Amino acid sequence: MSVLPRSVNRGSNVAQEKYADIREGVRSLCKEFPPEFWRKCDEEQRYPDEFLAALTHAGWLAALIPAEYGGAGLGLAEASVIMEEINRSGGNSGSCHGQMYNMGTVLRHGSEEQKRKYLPRIASGELRLQSMGVTEPTTGSDTTRLKTTAVRQGDRYVVNGQKVWLSRAQHSDLMILLARTTPLAEVKKKTDGMSVFLVDVHHALKNGLTLRPIRNMANHETNEAFFEDLVIPAENLIGEEGKGFRYILDGLNAERTLIAAECIGDGYWFVDKAAAYAKERVVFDRPIGQNQGIQFPIAQCQIEIQAADLMRWRACELFDRHEPCGAEANMAKYLAAKASWEAADVCLQTFGGFGFAAEYDVERKFRETRLYTVAPISTNLILSFVAEHVLGLPRSF
């Protein structure tokens, strides 16, 4: 079975031509990790270490790191192509995308000393920065009410609290952590008083950090995290104390845009897979793809994926120009997650009973792409954001 049936489905011709070298390079690497590899990882609930090592060695995970620190110095647009192609080739970029969007916090707000200390080692693969601790079990998306605290004591901070959905923490050397350094009751704006830290995960696990794995419906390594008097050196504070919420938002815009690209990759995979099967599967002496009941849903998915793709490029363009892109990043993520989930459903329906068989990979990808209408930000929160910040409607919560 091929890695992915490549039909006429190529998406945006302009984007395909502009990033042809990146696409071909990532596709070539992904061919070394065929569906059987991902299927086995999924069956064993195993982290794809070999794939991460190959991506790192090839330099793809250092795409956003400037050349002076050992990276490629590319923009979010190029990074999004890398993530798209991993999923389009049948892989799961959820195992590695954290390094891409977490990088932005250090790149845009870290000190020169922090950049020189960490970025070359991340670019070489000596260190992995895959995990971000923001969400908490009692506050969810209401980030300004988070309860994890970091109290300054001389040249260090002492952290106490709890996080949840801390993904890839067990396969990461460094973690981005958001905590309150000023109590909510003492700030004028509820978005003030939060700070961002770079945490040495291995040291933390021996000195106050406990991780509890969360088994979930896809092979997505994620955890609960408990912080008990964890000491973080003051030099690990990123940017200015109390301004962390703004820094995190920068990273979240990158995250949402990259997730959109991954969903677009998934979407094209599902459409290609469904179209190929519909041409080959013969029932009642004719290919099922000859029936409009099969054709039309697949065609609708193709249209919606390409529409989402256009918003992805707009978000990348604004982000790379350091211009406000919150609305575009959120809309790209909304459109792409919706399109990929609809394509997953159509693909499964096209395959019928065979879609539930693990050997075709449809059910695995179906489970993987379902995540993105819920996280990293839910569809309803995106709609609330657009209603308030784009349409000027009253805040609903």
N, C-alpha and C positions, 0 to 999 in steps of 0.2 A: 504494500500500500504506500503510495507516495506521501511525502510530507504534507502537501496541500495541492489539490487540483487547481492549476492556473488556467483559468478560462479567459474570456475577453474582459473579465472584471478587473480593471486596473485603477479605478478611482479617478482622481483628478490627473489629467495628462500633464499639466504644468508641474504639479508637485512631483509626479513620478519622474519627469525628466530632470528637474532641478536637483533632486536628491537621489539620483539613480545610483551613484557610487555607494552611498550609505546603505541603500536598500539592498543592493546586490551583496555587499559585504556582510550585512547582518543575515540575509537569507543563506549565504554560503555557510556561515557559522552554525545557523540553526539546523541545517541539513545533517550536521554531525550529531544532532539530538532529535531523532525521529519520534513519531508518536509513541512508539514502544517505550522510549525512555520516560516520557511524561506520564504514560499510563502506569508504569511501574512505580514512579514516585508517588502518584496518587494512591495506588493500592496500598503502598507501605506507609503512607503519610510521612514521606521522607522529603527533606529539603534538597533541592537540586544543586548541591554543592559543585558538582562537576561543571554544570552549565555556568554557574556564577564565576568559577575560576576561568573558564574559557572566555567569557565576556570581558572579564577584567584584563586578562592577558592580551586580548585583542584591542584593548583601549576604549571599548564602547562605554563602559561605566564611568570613564573619566572625561566624557564628552564636554561637560559643562565647566570643567576645571581649566582655568587659563593656562596657556602654554608655559608661562614663567613658573608655574607650580607643577609642571609635569603632565598636564592634560592637553586636550585638543583645542580648547578655547572656542567651542561651538556654542550656538544659542539654543533656546528652548525648542525652536522649530526642528532643528536637527535631532535633538534629544527625543522629541516626540516621534520622529520617524523610526528611531531605534526601537522604542517601546511598541509602536504599531506593528513593526515587522516581526517582532518576537511572537506576538499573539496571532498575527496573520499566518505565521508558519506553524501554528498549532501548539505553541508553547504557552507558558504562563508568566508574564512579566511581573505579576504580583510578587514574585520571589525576589525581585531586584529593583523595582521602581523607586523604593524608598531612598536609595542612594542618590538618585537624580534630583528629587525635589527637596530632600533634606539638605542637599549641598548648598542650595540658594541661601539658606539662613547664614551659613558661614561666609559664603562668597560676598553677600551684600551687606552684612552687618558685623562680621567678625573683624577683629583687629588684625593688623599686618602680622603681628607675632603669631596669632592663632592660625592664620592662613599658612604661614611658612612652616609651622610646627606640624600641621595635620594634612594639608592638601596634597603635598608630594607623596606622603605615605598612603593616602587614600587612592591617589591616581595609580600608584604602583601595585595596589592590592594588599599592601602590608596591613592596612586598616580598612574595616568596613563601617560605613556610616549608613545603616539601613533602617534605624528605628527612631520613632518620634513619640514622646509621651505627652499627650495633650488631654485626650478624653478621659473622663472619670465616670464611675458607675452611677453616682447620684446626681450628676449634672448633665451628662450627655453632651449635646451640642450647645448648651448654655455655658459657654467657655468662661465668661466673665465671673461666674460663680464658683469656679473650681476651688477646691478646698486644700489641695496640696500646697504646703508652705515651704519657703526657703528663708530662714532667719540668718541675718548677717551676724557673725561672731568673729570680730577681728579680720583675719585674712582668709576666712572661710565662710561657707553657708551650710546650715544644717537643715536637711530636707526631711519632712514627714508628710505622709499622705498615701494616696492610692490612685492608680491609673488602670485603665482597662483597654482592651484591643491594642495592646502594645505589640505591633507586628514585627516579626523578624528579629526580636530582641535577643533570642538565643543564638542567632547567627550574625550578630553585629558586635563590633568592638566599641563603637561610640553611639551615643543616643542624644538626641535633642530633647530637652525637658523644659516644659513650661510650668512655672510655679508662682504663687503669690509671694512677693517680697514686702508688700504693704497690704494690710487688711482691707477688704472691700469697704468697710465702714469708714475708713480714713482717707479715701480718695474722692476727688471731685467728679471724675468720670470713671464709670465702672470698667472701662477698658484700660485704665491706668493701674499701676501697681503690680503688674505681672512681669516676670523676667524670664529670659531664656538662658539655659545652661548647656554646656557640652559635658556629657557624663561618660566616664570610662566604665563601661559595663562590667568588665572582668573584675576591676577593683571594687565596684559597687556591690557585686554579688557576694563578696566576702565581708562587706562592711555596712550592711543595712538594707540592701535590696533583695527582695524575694520575688521570683517569677513563678506563676502557676499557669501552665499551658491550658488553652481553651480548645477543646476538640470542636470542629465545626464542619459544615457540609462540603467544604472544598479543602484542598490541601494548601491551606493558608496558615502558616505558622504565626500564631498570635497568643497573647498572654494577658493575665492580670498581673499587676505589679504593685508591690507594697514597699513603701519607703519608711524606714524606722531609724531616725537619727543618722541618716546618710550624710557624710561630710563631703562637700564639693569645694575645691580650692576657688577662691575669689577670682583667680585668673581665668577660670572656665566660664565666667559670665560673658555672654555674647552681647556686644553693644552696651547700651546704657541701661542701668537698673530701672525697672518700672515701665520700660517701653517695649516689652517683649510681645505684647499682643499684636502690635503693628508689624513686628518682624515675622511673627508666625503667619500673619495674613499674606505676606509676600510669598512665603513658601507654599501656602495653601492654594494660591492662584496658580502656581507652577504645578502643584499636585493635581488640581482639577483639570488642567489642560493636558497633562500627561495621561491621566486616566481616560480622558476623552479620546486621545490617540489610541490607547490600548483597546477601548471599546470599538473604535473604528476598525482596528485590526481584527478583533473578534468578529465584528459584523461582516466584514468581507470574507472571513474564513467560513462563516455559516452560509453565506450566500453562494460562495463558490462550491461548497460541499453539497448544498441542496440542489443547485443547478446541475452539477455533474451527476448526482444520483438520479435526478429526474429525467435525465437524458438516457440513462442506462437501464433503469428499472422498467420492465415491461409487464403490464397487467392488462388483461382483456385485449391481447394482441397489439398493443400500442404503448409507446413510452409514456409514463405518467406525466412527463413534462409537456405533452401535447395538450393536456387538459388545462383550461383556463383557471380552474379551481386550484391547480398547483402553480401555474405560471404567475398569476396575478399577485399572490402574497409574496413570492420571491422578488418580483419586480418592485413591489412597494418597498420592500426592505432595501433594495439597491438604491432607490431614490432617496430614502430617508438617511441612509448611511452617507451618501455623497453630500447631502445637505448639511449634515452634522460635520462632515469633513471641512466644509467651507468655514464654519464658525471656529473650528479648531485652528485653522491658519490665521484667522483674525486675532484670536487670543494670543497666539504665539508672536505675531507681529507686534502687538502692543506691549507684551511682556518684554520682548527683546529690545524694545525702544525705551524701556523703563517708564512707560506711560501707564496710567490707571487701566486695569483690565479685569476688575472684579466681575463686572456684568458679563463680559465676553467669556471669561473662564468658566463661570457658573453655567451660562447658556450652552457652551460647548459640551460641558460634562453632562448636562441634562439631555441634550439632543442625542449625544453619542450613546449614553447608557440606555436610553429608551430604545434607540434603533438597534443596538446590539442584542438587547433582551428580546425584542420582537423578532429579530432574525434568528435567534436561538430557538424560539418557539416554533417558527415556521420551518426551520431545518429539522427539528425533531418530528414535526407533523409530517413532513415530506418523507422522512425515512420510515415513519410508522413504527412498527414493533422493533425494527432493527436499530432505531435511534436510541433504544434503551440498552442496547448491547455495548459493553465497554470497548470492544474491539474497534468500533467505528469512531470513538472519541467524541461523539456528539453529546452524550450525556455528561461527560467530564467538562467539556467546554460550556455546556448549558449551566452546570452548577457554578463554574468559575465566573462567568459573566453576570450571573444573577446578583452578585454582591454589589455591583456598581450603581444600581438604582437606590441602594440603601447607604452605602459608604463610598468614599470618605465624607460625603454630605448627602443627606436624603433629598429625594425629589421635592418634597414639600418645603424644605428649607430653602431650596433654590427658588421655588415659586414665591416664597415669602420675600426673599431678597429682591427679586425682580419687581414684585409688586411695590415694595417700599422705595427701593433705590433707583429704579428705572421709571416706574409709572407715578411715583410720588404719592402713593396711597398710604393711609395711616398704618403705622406699625401694628401688626396683629398679635404680638406677644411681648 
